[in-house]
Amino acid sequence: MSAAPFDILVVVDPRFSGGTAASVISDVDAFSALGARVGLMIVASRFFDGAPDRPNERLLSLADLPGVHLASGPARADLAFLHHPLAFAAGLHDPHPVRAETAVLVAHHPPFRGDGSLEYNPVLAGRRVRADLGCAIRWAPVSGVIRTQLRSFSPMLCMTTEDWINSFDGDTWRASRPVFSGARATVGRHGRPDILKWPGRTEDAVDPLTPGQGWDTRVMGLPTEMVGMLGPRVAEWEIVPFNAEPIRDFLERLDAFVYFHHDRWVEAFGRTVAEAILMERPCILDPRLKPTFGPLATYCRPAEARDRLVRLRADATAARIAAADRRQRALALWSQSEIGARLSRLGSDPGTRSRRGVKSASVSMALRKAMGLSRRQLLAGGA
């Protein structure tokens, strides 16, 4: 065991990128600022076996923060955060025992895909955590979308009563240029270059980002294989490789943010959207994101996005006032300054196994999906 227990232990595979990595980095930065003694346990998940993913240097550099220490052996903590269910569902290479008063598995990813199939079994994932790390977990959804899905497996798993939503440094995510302040306007989006992050129909991917005369388009993270698929209309887009420039700088140049995704994708939280909201960029979103962002954005079908953008630009003053108000409401939810209070509530959280509320599937349906997943894994030789 460690010479002394940690206040907080963070267990993560450093090969995650995108929203998962960004949320871990923001949380640990906040834990450090609170003066907590933080253990950073770096693990290797079988989920990445055979994949080309490299360790995220920003995740590894968290060990340089004040109060943060690498935890390389059996570790004790008052509170342990295990990040991303797919990492633990697949099992760990060389796991180390974890003893914690409270251990939560932060669910950055939904169990059900957009087509209704099961990507991982939360009940079996919890058992794998106990086998690998020796601790019992509660599930901490990052959004109401994930909670709705996990509720389908209650009472066989326990969830925290409050979602562990992403946190943000409000000073970092602050724009210096108001939207619609130039002769031309720019619409765009950014994100990890995953084809499922984009609509499956060409017109649904292209139309919302080409509102017409007087507009430019910037996108960061468009998958290379999609450039040819989307046709000649994207030839006029400015396409920036993923992480080729700081996200804040990218958003600073936008006047509106648009995000629609594939029918087979379920957006667990949507950190890219949250960053745009905090940068006071009006957001036109897929209606499936409404349970997460509610009044902080505008929702429509892809075919309606162009009209919404034109109307925003036509009344730039109203757009700026609304965006500033949405930023303030978002800070009340996501600011790092709220982390201390959230930790206190989590430490005394009794957890819940209740099935009350909206569920993605009935007990019988969830069982059938779990059996289907097991069959697929057996056929793939991965059981």
Salt bridges, closest charged atoms under 4 A:
ASP13 OD2 - ARG15 NH2 2.83
ASP49 OD1 - HIS93 NE2 2.98
GLU119 OE1 - HIS109 NE2 2.93
GLU119 OE1 - ARG113 NE 3.97
GLU162 OE1 - ARG345 NE 2.75
ASP163 OD1 - ARG147 NE 2.67
ASP171 OD1 - ARG174 NH2 3.44
ASP194 OD2 - ARG192 NH1 3.27
GLU203 OE2 - ARG201 NH2 2.40
ASP204 OD2 - ARG201 NH1 2.87
ASP207 OD1 - ARG233 NH1 2.78
ASP207 OD1 - ARG306 NH2 3.96
ASP216 OD1 - ARG184 NH2 2.94
GLU238 OE1 - ARG218 NE 2.89
GLU238 OE1 - ARG253 NH2 3.67
GLU245 OE1 - ARG218 NH2 3.08
ASP249 OD1 - ARG248 NH1 3.95
GLU252 OE1 - ARG248 NH2 3.96
ASP255 OD1 - ARG177 NH1 3.10
ASP263 OD1 - ARG288 NH1 3.54
GLU267 OE2 - LYS197 NZ 3.21
GLU275 OE1 - HIS190 NE2 3.40
GLU275 OE2 - ARG271 NE 3.65
GLU280 OE2 - ARG327 NE 3.96
ASP286 OD2 - ARG288 NH2 2.66
GLU304 OE2 - ARG301 NH2 3.03
ASP307 OD2 - ARG311 NH2 3.05
ASP325 OD2 - ARG329 NH2 2.88
